[in-house]
Amino acid sequence: MKSLDQVQEENTLMNVFTIDEFLELLEGGDVSPYDYDSYGYYHDGENLTDESVVLIESYIREAGKKYPYIVWRFLN
């Protein structure tokens, strides 16, 4: 499995977070379900998937059982 730094090097236009880091951003309001310009996908530790992130905590926690990272693009 690739490290977070390796995944970040491959996705220079986006930010890479662990599931827990991303949940902290969501809980802190740094990522909002009302920000329709930003988006992201799950990363399986080897490759970026085409499974988009739905900004609902329970969905992210469930996906975190399968995916270690979220690759997120802040557009605002």
HUVEN-V291174 format. One record per residue. PSI is psi as a letter, one per 40 degrees, with the letter a starting at -180 (999 if undefined). OMEGA is omega in degrees with one decimal (NA if undefined). Layout:
BEGIN
psi = [PSI	PSI]
omega = [OMEGA	OMEGA]
END
This chain:
BEGIN
psi = [h	i	i	d	d	d	d	d	d	e	g	d	e	i	i	h	i	i	d	d	d	d	d	d	d	d	d	e	e	d	h	h	e	e	g	e	d	i	i	i	i	i	h	e	e	d	i	h	i	e	h	i	h	h	g	h	d	d	d	d	d	d	d	e	d	d	h	d	i	h	h	h	h	h	e	999]
omega = [179.2	175.9	177.0	179.5	178.2	178.6	178.8	178.7	-179.9	-175.5	-171.3	-180.0	-177.3	176.9	179.9	-178.9	166.2	178.8	-179.2	178.0	-179.0	177.3	175.7	177.4	179.5	-179.4	-179.9	179.0	179.0	172.2	-174.9	174.7	-179.2	176.3	-173.9	-179.8	-179.1	-177.8	178.4	-178.4	175.7	177.2	-174.3	-178.9	176.0	-175.0	172.2	179.5	174.1	178.1	-176.9	-178.4	172.8	-172.3	173.5	-172.3	-177.2	177.5	-179.2	177.7	178.8	179.0	179.5	175.1	-176.2	-174.5	179.4	-172.5	169.0	175.5	-169.0	177.7	174.6	-178.6	-178.7	NA]
END
